[in-house]
Amino acid sequence: MRVTVLYRDLSLDIPKLPATEEKPVAHASPPVVDSRQDTSHCDSVIEVLGRLGHDAFKVNATIDWLKGLHQGQYELVFNLCDDGFRCRSELEPHVSAVMDVFDIPYTGAGYLSLGMCLDKHLTKKLMEAHGIRTPKYQLFERVDEKLKKSLSFPLIVKPCREDASIGIERDSVVYDEAALRKKIGAVIGKLKQPALVEEYIDGREINVGIIGDGEKVVLPLSEIIFDGLPEHLDRICCYEAKWIEESVEFRKTPPKCPAVVDNKLRNKLVKIALRAYGIMRCRDYGRIDFRIDGEGVPYILEVNPNPDISEDAGLANMARAAGMSYADLIGYIVNSACDRHGMYPGM
């Protein structure tokens, strides 16, 4: 099968500014060199697809690609364009939408799933509507909005419509009103979107990986270990912890997979994760992030369709813990997408 691996070269999104001009923040990730700009995972996927017998090549998701989309001959697109489009996270769902318009089969979540999950406020409302616990929250569109009496400090302040921990920083957990207002103002002012404020749950953070569409497989659970963090840093998976390899947060928050959990907690997490995966219309692969409070109660933080599938990323590690090779994981995703589209991977 001819497989087009669609990706986005983040290094091309970093604005080239004159020395005298202040750098804008806007919707983009910070203009720093971090591991998100490494496109080697794209080459890894192509190499694996080749070993699986497919004719694979990569295409950078640019305006030129978009303009020529109707002229292309695509059997299947392996969609790795999971960081937005044109330096804007909120355009990530639109990449899937235009492929739907041209009836191009692709892997991973569709427009609706990506759009719903990207809006953290909407995700939380949907979880609540289905009786699934999520930390208490409030959406702020202005700095001076009154804080709900039901919310208690400490709180964590996040951008409402970002991905990959963009906008979650070392000072995102706040302990008083003054710090809260300052952080809300920073999110609204810099990222040009509402701020989502949640009660901060200081507990375990466990990720549940799921693969498949019709028939779903839950991978071994993974836990982010915060024990090595210095005491002055809050136990959160901030931008530095995910992407800045030289940072103390990155070095001191290793994942542990399989996570050490008792059967009761594991069964509870799996049941909730499968429900959330279905509610948010994820498909082929996804990851649901939980916090566990001191009483052992799980709260959904986020639902992540099309999570990072780099060879050293969380989902691939979960797959390895299940006895799957990286090639097995990529092949499973391709097969899942082909089944959905009524295609045969070997055709």
C-alpha positions as CSV (number, residue, x, y, z in Angstrom):
1,M,0.0,0.0,0.0
2,R,1.1,3.6,-0.8
3,V,1.2,5.4,2.6
4,T,1.8,9.2,2.8
5,V,3.2,10.1,6.2
6,L,1.9,13.7,6.9
7,Y,3.9,15.6,9.4
8,R,4.7,19.2,10.4
9,D,8.2,20.6,10.6
10,L,8.0,22.8,13.7
11,S,11.4,24.4,13.1
12,L,9.9,26.1,10.0
13,D,7.2,27.7,12.3
14,I,9.7,29.6,14.5
15,P,9.4,33.3,13.4
16,K,12.5,35.0,12.1
17,L,12.5,38.4,13.7
18,P,14.7,41.4,13.5
19,A,16.8,41.9,16.6
20,T,14.9,45.1,17.5
21,E,11.5,43.5,17.3
22,E,9.8,41.9,20.3
23,K,9.0,38.3,19.8
24,P,5.2,37.6,19.7
25,V,3.7,34.7,21.7
26,A,0.3,34.4,20.0
27,H,-0.9,30.8,19.5
28,A,2.5,29.3,18.9
29,S,4.7,27.2,21.1
30,P,7.7,29.0,22.7
31,P,10.4,29.8,20.0
32,V,13.0,27.6,21.6
33,V,14.8,24.6,20.3
34,D,13.1,21.6,22.0
35,S,12.5,17.9,21.2
36,R,9.1,18.7,19.5
37,Q,11.1,20.1,16.6
38,D,12.8,16.7,16.0
39,T,11.1,15.1,13.0
40,S,13.1,11.9,13.2
41,H,9.9,10.1,14.4
42,C,8.5,10.7,11.0
43,D,11.5,8.9,9.4
44,S,11.1,6.1,12.0
45,V,7.5,5.6,11.0
46,I,8.4,5.6,7.3
47,E,11.2,3.0,7.9
48,V,8.8,0.8,9.8
49,L,6.1,1.1,7.2
50,G,8.7,0.0,4.6
51,R,9.6,-3.1,6.6
52,L,5.9,-3.9,6.8
53,G,5.8,-3.9,3.0
54,H,4.3,-0.5,2.3
55,D,5.5,2.2,-0.1
56,A,5.9,5.1,2.3
57,F,7.0,8.7,1.9
58,K,6.6,11.9,3.9
59,V,4.9,15.2,3.1
60,N,5.2,18.3,5.2
61,A,1.8,19.8,6.0
62,T,2.2,23.3,4.4
63,I,-0.1,25.6,2.5
64,D,1.4,24.2,-0.7
65,W,0.4,20.7,0.4
66,L,-3.1,22.0,1.1
67,K,-3.4,23.8,-2.3
68,G,-2.5,20.6,-4.1
69,L,-4.5,18.2,-2.0
70,H,-7.2,17.6,-4.6
71,Q,-4.5,16.7,-7.2
72,G,-2.8,14.1,-5.0
73,Q,-3.2,10.3,-5.2
74,Y,-3.5,9.1,-1.7
75,E,-4.3,5.5,-0.7
76,L,-3.8,6.2,3.0
77,V,-2.4,9.1,5.0
78,F,-0.6,8.4,8.3
79,N,-1.4,11.6,10.0
80,L,1.4,12.8,12.2
81,C,0.3,16.4,12.0
82,D,-0.5,16.5,15.7
83,D,0.8,20.0,16.7
84,G,-1.6,22.2,14.7
85,F,-1.1,23.9,11.3
86,R,0.6,27.1,10.4
87,C,1.9,27.6,14.0
88,R,-1.6,27.5,15.4
89,S,-2.7,24.6,17.6
90,E,-6.4,25.2,17.1
91,L,-6.0,24.4,13.4
92,E,-5.0,20.8,14.1
93,P,-8.6,19.5,13.5
94,H,-8.8,21.2,10.2
95,V,-6.1,19.0,8.7
96,S,-8.4,16.0,9.2
97,A,-11.4,18.0,8.0
98,V,-9.8,18.8,4.6
99,M,-8.9,15.1,4.1
100,D,-12.5,14.2,4.9
101,V,-13.6,16.8,2.3
102,F,-11.5,15.1,-0.4
103,D,-12.4,11.6,0.8
104,I,-8.8,10.7,1.7
105,P,-8.4,7.8,4.2
106,Y,-6.2,8.6,7.1
107,T,-5.1,7.2,10.5
108,G,-6.2,8.6,13.9
109,A,-9.0,10.9,15.1
110,G,-11.3,12.9,12.9
111,Y,-12.2,16.5,13.0
112,L,-14.9,16.3,15.7
113,S,-12.8,14.3,18.1
114,L,-9.7,16.6,17.7
115,G,-11.8,19.7,18.0
116,M,-13.6,18.5,21.2
117,C,-10.5,17.3,22.9
118,L,-8.5,20.4,22.1
119,D,-11.1,22.4,24.0
120,K,-10.3,21.5,27.6
121,H,-13.4,23.2,28.9
122,L,-15.7,21.3,26.6
123,T,-14.0,18.1,27.4
124,K,-14.6,18.6,31.1
125,K,-18.2,19.5,30.5
126,L,-18.7,16.3,28.5
127,M,-17.0,14.2,31.2
128,E,-19.3,15.8,33.8
129,A,-22.4,15.1,31.6
130,H,-21.4,11.4,31.6
131,G,-20.8,11.2,35.3
132,I,-17.0,11.0,35.0
133,R,-15.0,12.9,37.6
134,T,-12.7,15.7,36.6
135,P,-11.2,18.4,38.9
136,K,-13.5,21.3,39.8
137,Y,-12.9,24.1,37.3
138,Q,-13.9,27.6,36.1
139,L,-13.3,29.2,32.7
140,F,-12.0,32.8,32.8
141,E,-12.4,35.0,29.7
142,R,-11.4,38.1,31.7
143,V,-9.0,38.6,34.6
144,D,-11.5,40.3,36.8
145,E,-14.2,37.5,36.8
146,K,-15.2,36.4,40.3
147,L,-13.7,33.1,41.5
148,K,-16.4,30.5,42.3
149,K,-16.8,29.9,46.0
150,S,-16.7,26.1,45.3
151,L,-13.0,26.3,44.2
152,S,-10.3,26.0,46.7
153,F,-6.6,26.8,46.5
154,P,-4.2,25.5,45.3
155,L,-5.4,25.9,41.7
156,I,-3.7,25.3,38.4
157,V,-4.1,27.7,35.5
158,K,-4.0,26.4,31.9
159,P,-4.8,27.7,28.5
160,C,-8.2,26.4,27.4
161,R,-7.2,25.4,23.8
162,E,-3.7,24.2,23.6
163,D,-1.9,20.9,23.4
164,A,1.4,19.4,24.4
165,S,1.6,21.4,27.7
166,I,1.9,24.7,25.9
167,G,1.2,27.4,28.4
168,I,1.7,25.1,31.5
169,E,4.7,26.5,33.3
170,R,6.6,26.2,36.6
171,D,4.3,28.9,38.1
172,S,1.0,27.5,36.8
173,V,0.0,26.2,40.2
174,V,-1.1,29.2,42.3
175,Y,-1.8,29.4,46.1
176,D,-3.5,32.8,46.5
177,E,-5.7,35.3,44.7
178,A,-2.9,37.6,43.6
179,A,-0.9,34.8,41.9
180,L,-4.2,33.5,40.3
181,R,-5.0,36.8,38.7
182,K,-1.5,37.3,37.5
183,K,-1.4,33.9,35.8
184,I,-4.9,34.2,34.3
185,G,-3.7,37.6,32.8
186,A,-0.6,35.9,31.4
187,V,-2.6,33.2,29.7
188,I,-5.2,35.5,28.2
189,G,-2.7,38.1,27.2
190,K,0.0,35.9,25.7
191,L,-2.0,33.0,24.2
192,K,-5.1,35.0,23.2
193,Q,-7.6,32.5,24.6
194,P,-9.5,31.9,27.8
195,A,-7.8,30.5,30.9
196,L,-9.0,27.3,32.4
197,V,-8.6,27.2,36.2
198,E,-8.8,23.8,38.0
199,E,-8.4,22.6,41.5
200,Y,-4.9,21.2,41.7
201,I,-4.8,17.5,42.8
202,D,-1.4,16.7,44.3
203,G,-1.3,13.0,43.7
204,R,-0.3,10.3,41.3
205,E,-0.5,11.0,37.5
206,I,-1.3,7.9,35.5
207,N,-1.7,7.6,31.7
208,V,-3.9,5.0,30.0
209,G,-3.1,4.2,26.4
210,I,-5.7,2.7,24.1
211,I,-5.3,1.4,20.5
212,G,-8.0,0.4,18.0
213,D,-11.3,1.6,16.8
214,G,-14.0,-1.0,16.8
215,E,-12.1,-3.5,18.9
216,K,-10.0,-1.7,21.4
217,V,-6.9,-2.8,23.3
218,V,-5.9,-1.1,26.6
219,L,-2.1,-1.0,27.0
220,P,-0.2,-1.4,30.3
221,L,-0.6,1.7,32.4
222,S,2.2,4.3,32.8
223,E,2.9,6.6,35.7
224,I,4.8,9.9,35.7
225,I,7.2,9.7,38.7
226,F,7.6,13.1,40.5
227,D,9.6,11.9,43.5
228,G,12.9,13.3,42.1
229,L,11.6,16.8,41.7
230,P,13.1,19.5,44.0
231,E,10.7,20.4,46.8
232,H,10.2,24.0,45.5
233,L,8.7,22.7,42.2
234,D,5.1,21.5,42.0
235,R,4.4,18.0,40.8
236,I,3.1,18.8,37.3
237,C,3.9,17.8,33.8
238,C,4.7,21.3,32.5
239,Y,6.2,22.3,29.1
240,E,9.7,21.9,30.4
241,A,9.0,18.4,31.7
242,K,7.7,17.3,28.3
243,W,10.0,19.0,25.9
244,I,13.1,20.7,27.3
245,E,15.6,17.9,27.7
246,E,18.1,20.0,29.7
247,S,15.6,21.0,32.3
248,V,15.4,19.5,35.8
249,E,11.6,18.8,35.2
250,F,12.4,16.7,32.1
251,R,15.2,14.8,33.9
252,K,13.3,14.3,37.2
253,T,9.9,13.1,35.9
254,P,10.6,9.7,34.3
255,P,7.7,7.5,33.3
256,K,7.3,4.1,34.9
257,C,5.6,1.5,32.8
258,P,3.9,-0.7,33.8
259,A,2.7,1.5,36.6
260,V,2.5,-0.2,40.0
261,V,-1.3,-0.1,40.8
262,D,-3.6,-2.6,42.5
263,N,-6.2,-4.4,40.5
264,K,-9.1,-2.3,41.9
265,L,-7.6,1.0,40.8
266,R,-6.4,-0.5,37.5
267,N,-9.9,-1.8,36.6
268,K,-11.4,1.5,37.6
269,L,-9.0,3.5,35.4
270,V,-9.5,1.1,32.4
271,K,-13.2,1.3,32.6
272,I,-13.3,5.1,32.8
273,A,-10.6,5.5,30.0
274,L,-12.6,3.3,27.6
275,R,-15.7,5.3,28.3
276,A,-13.9,8.6,27.7
277,Y,-12.2,7.2,24.5
278,G,-15.7,6.5,23.2
279,I,-17.4,9.7,24.3
280,M,-14.7,11.8,22.7
281,R,-14.8,9.7,19.5
282,C,-11.1,8.7,19.5
283,R,-10.0,6.1,17.1
284,D,-6.9,4.0,16.2
285,Y,-4.8,5.3,19.2
286,G,-5.2,7.7,22.2
287,R,-4.1,8.4,25.7
288,I,-6.2,9.4,28.7
289,D,-4.5,11.2,31.6
290,F,-5.6,10.9,35.2
291,R,-4.7,12.3,38.6
292,I,-5.3,10.1,41.6
293,D,-6.1,11.9,44.9
294,G,-5.0,10.8,48.4
295,E,-8.2,8.7,48.7
296,G,-7.5,6.8,45.6
297,V,-10.1,8.6,43.5
298,P,-9.3,9.1,39.8
299,Y,-9.9,12.3,38.0
300,I,-9.6,12.8,34.2
301,L,-7.3,15.6,33.3
302,E,-7.3,15.3,29.5
303,V,-8.3,13.0,26.6
304,N,-5.6,12.9,24.0
305,P,-6.4,11.7,20.5
306,N,-3.4,11.1,18.2
307,P,-0.8,11.4,21.0
308,D,2.9,11.4,20.3
309,I,4.0,8.1,18.8
310,S,7.7,8.7,18.6
311,E,9.7,5.5,19.3
312,D,10.7,6.8,22.8
313,A,7.3,8.4,23.7
314,G,4.7,7.2,26.2
315,L,2.4,5.2,23.9
316,A,5.3,3.3,22.3
317,N,6.7,2.5,25.8
318,M,3.2,1.2,26.8
319,A,3.1,-0.9,23.7
320,R,6.5,-2.4,24.5
321,A,5.4,-3.2,28.0
322,A,2.5,-5.2,26.3
323,G,5.0,-7.2,24.3
324,M,4.6,-5.2,21.1
325,S,7.4,-3.9,19.0
326,Y,7.4,-0.4,17.5
327,A,6.6,-2.0,14.2
328,D,3.7,-3.9,15.8
329,L,2.2,-0.6,17.1
330,I,2.5,1.2,13.7
331,G,1.1,-1.8,11.9
332,Y,-1.8,-2.0,14.4
333,I,-2.7,1.7,13.8
334,V,-2.5,1.2,10.0
335,N,-4.7,-1.9,10.2
336,S,-7.2,-0.2,12.4
337,A,-7.5,2.7,9.9
338,C,-7.8,0.3,7.0
339,D,-10.5,-1.7,8.6
340,R,-12.5,1.5,9.2
341,H,-12.2,2.5,5.5
342,G,-12.9,-1.0,4.2
343,M,-9.3,-1.3,2.9
344,Y,-6.8,-4.1,3.0
345,P,-3.3,-3.1,4.2
346,G,-1.6,-5.4,1.7
347,M,-3.5,-4.2,-1.4
